[in-house]
Amino acid sequence: MKLTPADIREVFDRHPVAMPVVLGVLLTLPSLLLGLYGDSLMLRTMSSSQPWWALLEKPAQTPEAIERILEFGALPWWASQEAFSPSHLRPVASLVTWVDFRLLPQSSWLFHLHSVLWYAALIAVVAVFLRKFLADSRWALLAVVLFAVDDSHGLIVGHLALRPVLVSSLFSMAALLAHARWTRDGWRPGIVLA
């Protein structure tokens, strides 16, 4: 049986989200076997002593620590020692990570499954977004499949300390979609949701 462009268009029109999501999930499922490593071990330890909202917050650096970072080359030479304070407030990602470590303390595969599900949701929102803005469904399908199989996403899904990237990307894409629906279609809830 030969698959024609019309067949592809029909499948994507009927199930515009399912195929790329399934593909992305299948490619990231091996992360379930990774266990905890690197920053994830530190996060597990911190989850028992830190409040949930501060779990992923980076503490402000001392001038001595900033000097070492500058000498190492991790900051540009023109970075100001006084102005540099890498403190990030990530309440949603912190809460999600904190809940994982508090409710499932010994189930690292469930932590990774949680990240895979965040990735699946991100692919779904990207698929809806691309389907809305690309007139030809074949190009939308190609774009979302390329997004779903991008190898850089494997690192983000597999490394628990990088889950904030998934969370922020999902909410950013959802906000863009809501804004687009408001401005293009006059969908009033998009004002608030965006």
C-alpha positions in Angstrom: 0.0 0.0 0.0 1.4 3.4 -1.0 1.0 6.3 1.3 0.1 9.4 -0.6 0.3 13.1 0.6 -3.5 13.0 0.8 -3.4 10.0 3.2 -0.9 11.9 5.4 -3.0 15.0 5.3 -6.1 12.9 6.3 -4.4 11.2 9.2 -3.0 14.5 10.5 -6.4 16.2 10.0 -8.1 13.5 12.0 -5.4 13.1 14.7 -3.2 16.1 14.5 -1.6 15.6 17.8 -1.4 11.8 18.4 1.3 10.7 16.0 4.0 13.2 16.9 3.2 12.8 20.6 3.5 9.0 20.4 6.8 9.4 18.4 8.3 11.8 21.0 7.2 9.6 23.9 8.6 6.4 22.3 12.0 8.2 21.7 12.2 9.4 25.3 11.0 6.3 27.1 14.5 4.9 27.6 15.0 7.7 30.1 12.9 5.7 32.5 16.0 3.5 33.0 18.4 6.3 33.9 17.7 6.5 37.6 19.0 9.6 39.6 22.3 11.1 38.7 24.1 14.5 38.9 21.9 17.4 40.0 19.0 15.0 40.5 20.7 13.5 43.6 21.3 17.0 44.9 17.7 17.9 44.3 16.5 14.8 46.2 18.6 15.8 49.2 17.5 19.4 49.0 13.8 18.5 48.8 13.8 17.3 52.4 15.3 20.5 53.8 14.1 23.3 51.3 10.7 24.8 51.1 9.0 23.8 47.8 9.2 27.3 46.3 12.9 27.5 46.7 14.0 24.0 45.5 15.2 25.2 42.1 16.3 28.7 43.2 19.9 29.4 42.6 21.5 31.2 45.5 23.2 34.5 45.0 26.9 34.3 44.5 29.6 35.9 46.7 32.2 38.1 45.0 34.8 35.4 45.5 32.7 32.8 43.8 31.9 35.2 40.9 35.7 35.8 40.5 36.3 32.1 40.2 33.5 31.8 37.7 35.0 34.7 35.6 38.5 33.0 35.8 37.0 29.7 34.7 35.4 31.5 31.7 31.8 30.7 32.4 30.9 34.4 32.3 32.0 37.0 29.7 34.9 39.2 30.7 32.7 42.3 30.9 30.4 40.8 33.5 30.0 43.0 36.6 30.8 41.3 39.9 28.4 43.6 41.8 25.5 43.1 39.4 25.8 39.4 38.9 23.3 37.5 41.1 22.0 34.3 39.4 18.8 33.9 41.5 15.8 32.4 39.7 12.3 32.0 41.0 10.7 28.9 39.5 7.7 28.1 41.6 5.9 25.8 39.2 8.9 23.7 38.3 10.0 23.7 42.0 6.6 22.5 43.1 6.5 19.7 40.5 10.0 18.5 41.4 9.4 18.8 45.2 6.2 16.8 44.9 8.0 14.1 43.0 10.7 13.7 45.6 8.2 13.9 48.6 5.6 11.6 47.2 7.8 9.1 45.3 11.1 9.2 47.2 12.4 5.9 45.8 10.8 5.7 42.4 13.2 7.4 40.0 11.5 5.8 36.9 8.3 7.6 37.9 10.2 10.9 38.1 11.4 10.3 34.5 7.9 9.2 33.4 6.6 12.5 34.8 9.2 14.4 32.6 8.1 12.3 29.6 4.5 13.3 30.2 5.5 17.0 30.4 7.3 16.5 27.0 4.2 14.8 25.6 2.1 17.8 26.6 4.6 20.1 25.1 4.6 18.3 21.8 0.7 18.3 21.8 0.7 22.1 22.3 3.3 22.6 19.6 1.3 20.5 17.2 -1.9 22.5 17.8 0.0 25.7 17.4 1.7 24.7 14.2 -1.5 23.2 12.8 -3.2 26.6 13.4 -0.5 28.7 11.7 0.6 26.5 8.8 -2.0 26.4 6.1 -0.8 23.1 4.6 -1.2 20.3 7.2 1.7 18.4 5.6 4.2 21.2 6.6 2.6 21.3 10.0 3.1 17.6 10.4 6.7 17.7 9.2 7.5 20.6 11.6 6.0 18.9 14.7 7.6 15.6 13.9 11.0 17.3 13.6 10.3 19.0 16.9 9.3 15.7 18.5 12.4 13.8 17.3 15.0 16.5 18.0 17.8 14.8 19.8 18.4 17.8 22.1 15.1 17.1 23.8 16.3 13.7 24.9 18.8 15.4 27.3 16.1 17.8 28.6 13.6 14.9 29.3 16.2 12.6 30.7 17.9 15.0 33.1 15.4 15.8 36.0 17.2 19.0 36.9 16.3 20.3 33.4 12.5 19.8 33.9 12.0 23.6 34.3 12.8 23.8 30.6 9.9 21.5 29.8 7.5 23.3 32.2 8.4 26.8 31.0 8.3 25.7 27.3 4.9 24.2 27.8 3.4 27.2 29.4 5.1 29.6 27.0 3.7 27.7 24.0 0.3 27.6 25.6 0.4 31.3 26.2 1.4 32.0 22.6 -1.5 29.8 21.4 -4.0 31.6 23.6 -2.7 35.0 22.4 -2.9 33.9 18.8 -6.5 32.6 19.3 -7.4 35.9 20.9 -5.9 38.1 18.2 -6.8 36.0 15.1 -10.1 34.5 16.2 -11.4 36.9 18.7 -11.4 34.2 21.4 -11.9 36.4 24.6 -10.5 33.9 27.2 -7.2 34.2 25.3 -6.7 37.6 26.8 -6.5 36.2 30.3 -4.9 32.9 29.5 -2.1 34.5 27.4 
